[in-house]
């Protein structure tokens, strides 16, 4: 009974907890750090979701509850489950936080893993859906950070 409750909680509301933690972390930072976080978020989040949408259109993976013919623990449409939007968003949040503060980022990454496990346990995603979503978010954040650093160096060289 408690196992189902935890699966439903993390699978449904874990993302809200993740967003609230990131919001509190953002407002706790100084102005310069807030600007740095916003810059990275404005590049990495859209990139994560663009790559997620491309992967979603290229690969089809029916949801486990459809294949197994069972009722999922979390109500969901019987559509393509690849990759997991929850995994992308929760790991994008964790990756952004990790760039700013490793301890907060690791904590949010653990929460992201719990969200992913709950989505698998609820039978709305396969493990590969969750892993792909997390990989998309982490790579997108890294690429975004590299791009921002490259642009910053280019602006400094030009003297702006």
Backbone as JSON Lines, residues from 0, in Angstrom:
{"i":0,"aa":"X","n":[0.82,-1.2,0.0],"ca":[0.0,0.0,0.0],"c":[0.87,1.26,0.0]}
{"i":1,"aa":"X","n":[1.86,1.34,0.89],"ca":[2.72,2.52,0.93],"c":[3.54,2.64,-0.34]}
{"i":2,"aa":"X","n":[3.93,1.48,-0.91],"ca":[4.7,1.49,-2.15],"c":[3.9,2.17,-3.26]}
{"i":3,"aa":"X","n":[2.63,1.81,-3.41],"ca":[1.78,2.42,-4.43],"c":[1.6,3.91,-4.19]}
{"i":4,"aa":"X","n":[1.46,4.28,-2.93],"ca":[1.3,5.69,-2.58],"c":[2.54,6.49,-2.98]}
{"i":5,"aa":"X","n":[3.72,5.95,-2.68],"ca":[4.97,6.63,-3.05],"c":[5.13,6.71,-4.57]}
{"i":6,"aa":"X","n":[4.78,5.64,-5.27],"ca":[4.87,5.65,-6.73],"c":[3.96,6.73,-7.29]}
{"i":7,"aa":"X","n":[2.75,6.79,-6.8],"ca":[1.79,7.79,-7.3],"c":[2.26,9.2,-6.94]}
{"i":8,"aa":"X","n":[2.76,9.39,-5.7],"ca":[3.22,10.72,-5.3],"c":[4.39,11.19,-6.15]}
{"i":9,"aa":"X","n":[5.46,10.39,-6.22],"ca":[6.64,10.81,-6.97],"c":[6.35,10.88,-8.47]}
{"i":10,"aa":"X","n":[5.57,9.94,-8.97],"ca":[5.25,9.94,-10.4],"c":[4.36,11.09,-10.82]}
{"i":11,"aa":"X","n":[3.56,11.6,-9.91],"ca":[2.64,12.69,-10.23],"c":[3.16,14.04,-9.75]}
{"i":12,"aa":"X","n":[3.6,14.11,-8.49],"ca":[3.94,15.4,-7.87],"c":[5.43,15.63,-7.68]}
{"i":13,"aa":"X","n":[6.26,14.64,-7.98],"ca":[7.7,14.81,-7.81],"c":[8.23,15.98,-8.62]}
{"i":14,"aa":"X","n":[7.68,16.17,-9.81],"ca":[8.14,17.26,-10.67],"c":[7.83,18.61,-10.04]}
{"i":15,"aa":"X","n":[6.7,18.72,-9.35],"ca":[6.34,19.96,-8.67],"c":[7.33,20.25,-7.55]}
{"i":16,"aa":"X","n":[7.68,19.22,-6.8],"ca":[8.67,19.36,-5.72],"c":[10.0,19.84,-6.31]}
{"i":17,"aa":"X","n":[10.4,19.26,-7.43],"ca":[11.65,19.63,-8.1],"c":[11.62,21.1,-8.51]}
{"i":18,"aa":"X","n":[10.52,21.54,-9.09],"ca":[10.39,22.94,-9.52],"c":[10.44,23.88,-8.31]}
{"i":19,"aa":"X","n":[9.77,23.51,-7.23],"ca":[9.77,24.34,-6.03],"c":[11.16,24.46,-5.42]}
{"i":20,"aa":"X","n":[11.89,23.36,-5.4],"ca":[13.27,23.4,-4.87],"c":[14.14,24.29,-5.74]}
{"i":21,"aa":"X","n":[14.02,24.16,-7.07],"ca":[14.81,25.01,-7.96],"c":[14.44,26.48,-7.77]}
{"i":22,"aa":"X","n":[13.15,26.76,-7.62],"ca":[12.71,28.14,-7.4],"c":[13.28,28.72,-6.11]}
{"i":23,"aa":"X","n":[13.24,27.94,-5.04],"ca":[13.81,28.4,-3.76],"c":[15.32,28.62,-3.91]}
{"i":24,"aa":"X","n":[15.99,27.69,-4.59],"ca":[17.43,27.82,-4.81],"c":[17.74,29.08,-5.62]}
{"i":25,"aa":"X","n":[16.93,29.36,-6.63],"ca":[17.12,30.55,-7.48],"c":[17.02,31.82,-6.64]}
{"i":26,"aa":"X","n":[15.97,31.93,-5.84],"ca":[15.76,33.16,-5.07],"c":[16.75,33.31,-3.92]}
{"i":27,"aa":"X","n":[17.39,32.22,-3.53],"ca":[18.39,32.25,-2.48],"c":[19.73,32.8,-3.02]}
{"i":28,"aa":"X","n":[19.93,32.75,-4.34],"ca":[21.19,33.16,-4.96],"c":[21.29,34.68,-5.06]}
{"i":29,"aa":"X","n":[22.52,35.18,-5.26],"ca":[22.72,36.6,-5.51],"c":[22.34,36.93,-6.95]}
{"i":30,"aa":"X","n":[22.26,38.19,-7.27],"ca":[21.79,38.63,-8.61],"c":[22.64,38.07,-9.75]}
{"i":31,"aa":"X","n":[23.95,38.08,-9.57],"ca":[24.83,37.58,-10.64],"c":[24.58,36.09,-10.89]}
{"i":32,"aa":"X","n":[24.41,35.33,-9.84],"ca":[24.12,33.9,-10.0],"c":[22.74,33.68,-10.6]}
{"i":33,"aa":"X","n":[21.79,34.51,-10.23],"ca":[20.45,34.41,-10.81],"c":[20.5,34.66,-12.32]}
{"i":34,"aa":"X","n":[21.26,35.67,-12.73],"ca":[21.4,35.94,-14.17],"c":[22.07,34.77,-14.88]}
{"i":35,"aa":"X","n":[23.09,34.19,-14.26],"ca":[23.77,33.04,-14.84],"c":[22.81,31.85,-14.97]}
{"i":36,"aa":"X","n":[22.01,31.61,-13.93],"ca":[21.03,30.52,-13.98],"c":[19.99,30.77,-15.07]}
{"i":37,"aa":"X","n":[19.51,32.0,-15.16],"ca":[18.51,32.32,-16.18],"c":[19.06,32.14,-17.59]}
{"i":38,"aa":"X","n":[20.29,32.6,-17.79],"ca":[20.94,32.44,-19.1],"c":[21.0,30.97,-19.49]}
{"i":39,"aa":"X","n":[21.47,30.14,-18.57],"ca":[21.59,28.72,-18.85],"c":[20.21,28.08,-19.05]}
{"i":40,"aa":"X","n":[19.25,28.45,-18.21],"ca":[17.9,27.88,-18.34],"c":[17.27,28.27,-19.68]}
{"i":41,"aa":"X","n":[17.48,29.51,-20.12],"ca":[16.88,29.98,-21.37],"c":[17.47,29.29,-22.6]}
{"i":42,"aa":"X","n":[18.63,28.71,-22.47],"ca":[19.23,27.96,-23.58],"c":[18.99,26.46,-23.4]}
{"i":43,"aa":"X","n":[19.24,25.95,-22.2],"ca":[19.21,24.49,-22.0],"c":[17.8,23.9,-21.98]}
{"i":44,"aa":"X","n":[16.83,24.58,-21.39],"ca":[15.48,24.02,-21.34],"c":[14.86,23.89,-22.73]}
{"i":45,"aa":"X","n":[14.89,24.96,-23.54],"ca":[14.34,24.79,-24.89],"c":[15.09,23.74,-25.7]}
{"i":46,"aa":"X","n":[16.42,23.7,-25.58],"ca":[17.18,22.7,-26.31],"c":[16.76,21.29,-25.87]}
{"i":47,"aa":"X","n":[16.61,21.08,-24.58],"ca":[16.17,19.77,-24.07],"c":[14.84,19.36,-24.67]}
{"i":48,"aa":"X","n":[13.91,20.29,-24.72],"ca":[12.58,19.94,-25.22],"c":[12.53,19.81,-26.73]}
{"i":49,"aa":"X","n":[13.38,20.53,-27.44],"ca":[13.47,20.35,-28.9],"c":[14.03,18.96,-29.21]}
{"i":50,"aa":"X","n":[15.11,18.59,-28.55],"ca":[15.71,17.27,-28.77],"c":[14.72,16.18,-28.34]}
{"i":51,"aa":"X","n":[14.02,16.41,-27.23],"ca":[13.0,15.47,-26.76],"c":[11.92,15.27,-27.82]}
{"i":52,"aa":"X","n":[11.47,16.35,-28.41],"ca":[10.41,16.26,-29.43],"c":[10.9,15.53,-30.68]}
{"i":53,"aa":"X","n":[12.13,15.78,-31.07],"ca":[12.71,15.07,-32.22],"c":[12.78,13.57,-31.93]}
{"i":54,"aa":"X","n":[13.28,13.21,-30.75],"ca":[13.36,11.79,-30.38],"c":[11.97,11.16,-30.33]}
{"i":55,"aa":"X","n":[11.01,11.91,-29.83],"ca":[9.63,11.43,-29.73],"c":[9.06,11.11,-31.12]}
{"i":56,"aa":"X","n":[9.41,11.92,-32.1],"ca":[8.9,11.72,-33.46],"c":[9.67,10.63,-34.21]}
{"i":57,"aa":"X","n":[10.92,10.39,-33.82],"ca":[11.74,9.39,-34.52],"c":[11.53,7.97,-34.01]}
{"i":58,"aa":"X","n":[11.2,7.83,-32.72],"ca":[11.09,6.51,-32.11],"c":[9.74,6.34,-31.43]}
{"i":59,"aa":"X","n":[9.14,5.2,-31.63],"ca":[7.85,4.91,-30.99],"c":[8.03,3.74,-30.03]}
{"i":60,"aa":"X","n":[7.61,3.93,-28.8],"ca":[7.69,2.89,-27.78],"c":[6.36,2.91,-27.02]}
{"i":61,"aa":"X","n":[5.47,1.95,-27.31],"ca":[4.18,1.96,-26.6],"c":[4.38,1.85,-25.09]}
{"i":62,"aa":"X","n":[3.49,2.47,-24.37],"ca":[3.61,2.48,-22.91],"c":[3.4,1.07,-22.35]}
{"i":63,"aa":"X","n":[4.04,0.76,-21.22],"ca":[3.96,-0.59,-20.65],"c":[2.52,-1.05,-20.37]}
{"i":64,"aa":"X","n":[1.68,-0.15,-19.87],"ca":[0.32,-0.57,-19.55],"c":[-0.46,-0.97,-20.79]}
{"i":65,"aa":"X","n":[-0.08,-0.42,-21.95],"ca":[-0.73,-0.8,-23.21],"c":[-0.28,-2.21,-23.61]}
{"i":66,"aa":"X","n":[1.02,-2.44,-23.53],"ca":[1.57,-3.75,-23.92],"c":[1.08,-4.85,-22.97]}
{"i":67,"aa":"X","n":[1.06,-4.55,-21.68],"ca":[0.67,-5.55,-20.68],"c":[-0.84,-5.69,-20.53]}
{"i":68,"aa":"X","n":[-1.58,-4.72,-21.04],"ca":[-3.03,-4.76,-20.91],"c":[-3.51,-4.6,-19.47]}
{"i":69,"aa":"X","n":[-2.82,-3.72,-18.72],"ca":[-3.18,-3.47,-17.33],"c":[-3.52,-2.0,-17.13]}
{"i":70,"aa":"X","n":[-4.07,-1.7,-15.98],"ca":[-4.39,-0.32,-15.62],"c":[-3.15,0.32,-14.99]}
{"i":71,"aa":"X","n":[-2.7,1.49,-15.51],"ca":[-1.54,2.14,-14.88],"c":[-1.93,2.75,-13.54]}
{"i":72,"aa":"X","n":[-0.96,2.94,-12.67],"ca":[-1.23,3.57,-11.38],"c":[-1.5,5.06,-11.51]}
{"i":73,"aa":"X","n":[-1.01,5.64,-12.61],"ca":[-1.22,7.06,-12.9],"c":[-1.97,7.12,-14.23]}
{"i":74,"aa":"X","n":[-3.08,7.82,-14.26],"ca":[-3.85,7.92,-15.5],"c":[-3.0,8.56,-16.59]}
{"i":75,"aa":"X","n":[-3.02,7.95,-17.77],"ca":[-2.22,8.46,-18.88],"c":[-2.8,8.01,-20.2]}
{"i":76,"aa":"X","n":[-2.61,8.81,-21.22],"ca":[-3.04,8.44,-22.57],"c":[-2.19,7.28,-23.08]}
{"i":77,"aa":"X","n":[-2.77,6.47,-23.93],"ca":[-2.06,5.31,-24.5],"c":[-1.3,5.73,-25.75]}
{"i":78,"aa":"X","n":[-0.35,6.64,-25.57],"ca":[0.42,7.16,-26.7],"c":[1.89,6.73,-26.6]}
{"i":79,"aa":"X","n":[2.74,7.38,-27.38],"ca":[4.16,7.09,-27.37],"c":[4.77,7.51,-26.04]}
{"i":80,"aa":"X","n":[5.51,6.63,-25.41],"ca":[6.13,6.94,-24.13],"c":[7.58,7.35,-24.23]}
{"i":81,"aa":"X","n":[8.12,7.39,-25.44],"ca":[9.56,7.67,-25.61],"c":[9.78,9.08,-26.12]}
{"i":82,"aa":"X","n":[10.7,9.78,-25.5],"ca":[11.26,9.66,-24.16],"c":[10.31,10.26,-23.13]}
{"i":83,"aa":"X","n":[10.62,10.09,-21.89],"ca":[9.78,10.57,-20.8],"c":[9.93,12.08,-20.62]}
{"i":84,"aa":"X","n":[8.81,12.8,-20.77],"ca":[8.84,14.25,-20.55],"c":[9.19,14.58,-19.1]}
{"i":85,"aa":"X","n":[8.67,13.77,-18.16],"ca":[8.98,14.0,-16.74],"c":[10.48,13.84,-16.48]}
{"i":86,"aa":"X","n":[11.08,12.85,-17.11],"ca":[12.52,12.63,-16.92],"c":[13.31,13.79,-17.52]}
{"i":87,"aa":"X","n":[12.89,14.28,-18.68],"ca":[13.59,15.4,-19.31],"c":[13.52,16.63,-18.41]}
{"i":88,"aa":"X","n":[12.31,16.99,-17.97],"ca":[12.17,18.19,-17.15],"c":[12.88,18.06,-15.81]}
{"i":89,"aa":"X","n":[12.69,16.94,-15.13],"ca":[13.3,16.8,-13.8],"c":[14.82,16.77,-13.88]}
{"i":90,"aa":"X","n":[15.38,16.12,-14.91],"ca":[16.84,16.09,-15.02],"c":[17.38,17.41,-15.57]}
{"i":91,"aa":"X","n":[16.6,18.12,-16.38],"ca":[17.03,19.46,-16.83],"c":[17.14,20.39,-15.62]}
{"i":92,"aa":"X","n":[16.19,20.29,-14.72],"ca":[16.23,21.08,-13.48],"c":[17.46,20.69,-12.65]}
{"i":93,"aa":"X","n":[17.67,19.39,-12.49],"ca":[18.81,18.91,-11.7],"c":[20.14,19.33,-12.34]}
{"i":94,"aa":"X","n":[20.23,19.25,-13.65],"ca":[21.47,19.61,-14.35],"c":[21.77,21.1,-14.21]}
{"i":95,"aa":"X","n":[20.73,21.92,-14.32],"ca":[20.9,23.36,-14.15],"c":[21.4,23.65,-12.73]}
{"i":96,"aa":"X","n":[20.77,23.04,-11.75],"ca":[21.18,23.25,-10.36],"c":[22.6,22.75,-10.14]}
{"i":97,"aa":"X","n":[22.96,21.61,-10.77],"ca":[24.29,21.04,-10.6],"c":[25.38,22.0,-11.07]}
{"i":98,"aa":"X","n":[25.12,22.7,-12.17],"ca":[26.09,23.67,-12.67],"c":[26.34,24.77,-11.64]}
{"i":99,"aa":"X","n":[25.29,25.13,-10.91],"ca":[25.4,26.22,-9.95],"c":[25.88,25.75,-8.56]}
{"i":100,"aa":"X","n":[25.47,24.53,-8.17],"ca":[25.79,24.02,-6.84],"c":[25.68,22.5,-6.9]}
{"i":101,"aa":"X","n":[26.81,21.84,-6.8],"ca":[26.82,20.37,-6.97],"c":[25.94,19.64,-5.96]}
{"i":102,"aa":"X","n":[25.92,20.07,-4.74],"ca":[25.14,19.38,-3.71],"c":[23.63,19.47,-4.01]}
{"i":103,"aa":"X","n":[23.16,20.66,-4.34],"ca":[21.74,20.83,-4.68],"c":[21.45,20.04,-5.97]}
{"i":104,"aa":"X","n":[22.35,20.11,-6.92],"ca":[22.17,19.39,-8.18],"c":[22.09,17.88,-7.98]}
{"i":105,"aa":"X","n":[22.94,17.35,-7.12],"ca":[22.91,15.9,-6.85],"c":[21.6,15.54,-6.14]}
{"i":106,"aa":"X","n":[21.18,16.36,-5.21],"ca":[19.91,16.11,-4.53],"c":[18.74,16.1,-5.51]}
{"i":107,"aa":"X","n":[18.73,17.06,-6.43],"ca":[17.66,17.1,-7.43],"c":[17.79,15.95,-8.43]}
{"i":108,"aa":"X","n":[19.02,15.5,-8.69],"ca":[19.2,14.34,-9.57],"c":[18.65,13.08,-8.91]}
{"i":109,"aa":"X","n":[18.85,12.95,-7.61],"ca":[18.27,11.81,-6.88],"c":[16.75,11.88,-6.96]}
{"i":110,"aa":"X","n":[16.18,13.06,-6.8],"ca":[14.74,13.24,-6.93],"c":[14.29,12.88,-8.35]}
{"i":111,"aa":"X","n":[15.07,13.26,-9.34],"ca":[14.76,12.92,-10.73],"c":[14.75,11.41,-10.94]}
{"i":112,"aa":"X","n":[15.71,10.72,-10.34],"ca":[15.74,9.25,-10.44],"c":[14.5,8.66,-9.77]}
{"i":113,"aa":"X","n":[14.11,9.2,-8.62],"ca":[12.9,8.71,-7.94],"c":[11.66,8.93,-8.81]}
{"i":114,"aa":"X","n":[11.6,10.08,-9.46],"ca":[10.49,10.36,-10.37],"c":[10.49,9.34,-11.51]}
{"i":115,"aa":"X","n":[11.65,9.09,-12.08],"ca":[11.75,8.12,-13.17],"c":[11.36,6.72,-12.73]}
{"i":116,"aa":"X","n":[11.84,6.3,-11.56],"ca":[11.48,4.98,-11.03],"c":[9.97,4.89,-10.77]}
{"i":117,"aa":"X","n":[9.39,5.97,-10.28],"ca":[7.95,5.98,-10.03],"c":[7.17,5.88,-11.33]}
{"i":118,"aa":"X","n":[7.63,6.55,-12.37],"ca":[6.94,6.48,-13.67],"c":[7.03,5.07,-14.25]}
{"i":119,"aa":"X","n":[8.16,4.41,-14.03],"ca":[8.3,3.01,-14.46],"c":[7.4,2.12,-13.6]}
{"i":120,"aa":"X","n":[7.42,2.33,-12.29],"ca":[6.6,1.55,-11.38],"c":[5.11,1.72,-11.61]}
{"i":121,"aa":"X","n":[4.73,2.9,-12.09],"ca":[3.32,3.17,-12.4],"c":[2.9,2.57,-13.74]}
{"i":122,"aa":"X","n":[3.86,2.02,-14.46],"ca":[3.66,1.38,-15.76],"c":[3.28,2.37,-16.86]}
{"i":123,"aa":"X","n":[3.75,3.63,-16.74],"ca":[3.52,4.58,-17.82],"c":[4.77,4.8,-18.68]}
{"i":124,"aa":"X","n":[5.92,4.26,-18.22],"ca":[7.16,4.34,-18.99],"c":[7.97,3.07,-18.82]}
{"i":125,"aa":"X","n":[8.74,2.78,-19.85],"ca":[9.77,1.74,-19.77],"c":[11.05,2.41,-19.25]}
{"i":126,"aa":"X","n":[11.97,1.64,-18.67],"ca":[13.23,2.24,-18.21],"c":[13.97,3.0,-19.31]}
{"i":127,"aa":"X","n":[13.93,2.51,-20.54],"ca":[14.64,3.19,-21.63],"c":[14.04,4.57,-21.9]}
{"i":128,"aa":"X","n":[12.74,4.75,-21.71],"ca":[12.1,6.06,-21.89],"c":[12.66,7.06,-20.89]}
{"i":129,"aa":"X","n":[12.8,6.62,-19.65],"ca":[13.3,7.48,-18.58],"c":[14.79,7.78,-18.78]}
{"i":130,"aa":"X","n":[15.57,6.75,-19.07],"ca":[17.01,6.95,-19.28],"c":[17.28,7.87,-20.46]}
{"i":131,"aa":"X","n":[16.54,7.71,-21.53],"ca":[16.72,8.58,-22.7],"c":[16.38,10.02,-22.34]}
{"i":132,"aa":"X","n":[15.29,10.22,-21.61],"ca":[14.92,11.57,-21.19],"c":[15.99,12.23,-20.33]}
{"i":133,"aa":"X","n":[16.53,11.46,-19.4],"ca":[17.58,12.0,-18.53],"c":[18.84,12.32,-19.33]}
{"i":134,"aa":"X","n":[19.2,11.45,-20.25],"ca":[20.39,11.69,-21.07],"c":[20.21,12.93,-21.94]}
{"i":135,"aa":"X","n":[19.03,13.09,-22.52],"ca":[18.75,14.28,-23.33],"c":[18.95,15.54,-22.51]}
{"i":136,"aa":"X","n":[18.42,15.56,-21.29],"ca":[18.53,16.75,-20.44],"c":[19.97,17.04,-20.05]}
{"i":137,"aa":"X","n":[20.71,16.01,-19.65],"ca":[22.09,16.23,-19.22],"c":[22.97,16.7,-20.38]}
{"i":138,"aa":"X","n":[22.84,16.08,-21.54],"ca":[23.65,16.48,-22.69],"c":[23.25,17.89,-23.15]}
{"i":139,"aa":"X","n":[21.96,18.18,-23.16],"ca":[21.51,19.51,-23.57],"c":[22.03,20.59,-22.64]}
{"i":140,"aa":"X","n":[22.05,20.31,-21.35],"ca":[22.58,21.29,-20.4],"c":[24.08,21.49,-20.61]}
{"i":141,"aa":"X","n":[24.81,20.4,-20.82],"ca":[26.25,20.51,-21.05],"c":[26.53,21.3,-22.34]}
{"i":142,"aa":"X","n":[25.83,20.98,-23.41],"ca":[26.02,21.69,-24.68],"c":[25.67,23.17,-24.51]}
{"i":143,"aa":"X","n":[24.6,23.45,-23.8],"ca":[24.2,24.84,-23.57],"c":[25.25,25.6,-22.77]}
{"i":144,"aa":"X","n":[25.78,24.95,-21.76],"ca":[26.82,25.59,-20.95],"c":[28.06,25.88,-21.8]}
{"i":145,"aa":"X","n":[28.45,24.94,-22.64],"ca":[29.6,25.14,-23.52],"c":[29.34,26.3,-24.49]}
{"i":146,"aa":"X","n":[28.14,26.35,-25.03],"ca":[27.78,27.42,-25.97],"c":[27.84,28.79,-25.28]}
{"i":147,"aa":"X","n":[27.27,28.87,-24.08],"ca":[27.26,30.14,-23.35],"c":[28.69,30.58,-23.04]}
{"i":148,"aa":"X","n":[29.54,29.66,-22.61],"ca":[30.94,30.01,-22.33],"c":[31.66,30.45,-23.6]}
{"i":149,"aa":"X","n":[31.41,29.78,-24.71],"ca":[32.02,30.16,-25.98],"c":[31.57,31.56,-26.4]}
{"i":150,"aa":"X","n":[30.26,31.84,-26.29],"ca":[29.73,33.17,-26.64],"c":[30.32,34.24,-25.74]}
{"i":151,"aa":"X","n":[30.44,33.95,-24.47],"ca":[30.97,34.91,-23.51],"c":[32.42,35.25,-23.87]}
{"i":152,"aa":"X","n":[33.22,34.22,-24.19],"ca":[34.61,34.45,-24.59],"c":[34.68,35.27,-25.88]}
{"i":153,"aa":"X","n":[33.79,35.0,-26.82],"ca":[33.78,35.72,-28.09],"c":[33.42,37.19,-27.87]}
{"i":154,"aa":"X","n":[32.49,37.45,-26.97],"ca":[32.09,38.84,-26.68],"c":[33.23,39.57,-26.01]}
{"i":155,"aa":"X","n":[33.93,38.93,-25.08],"ca":[35.05,39.55,-24.37],"c":[36.17,39.88,-25.39]}
{"i":156,"aa":"X","n":[36.43,38.97,-26.33],"ca":[37.48,39.2,-27.32],"c":[37.18,40.43,-28.18]}
{"i":157,"aa":"X","n":[35.91,40.6,-28.52],"ca":[35.53,41.74,-29.37],"c":[35.5,43.04,-28.58]}
{"i":158,"aa":"X","n":[35.51,42.95,-27.26],"ca":[35.53,44.16,-26.44],"c":[34.16,44.72,-26.13]}
{"i":159,"aa":"X","n":[33.16,43.92,-26.19],"ca":[31.81,44.41,-25.86],"c":[31.52,44.19,-24.41]}
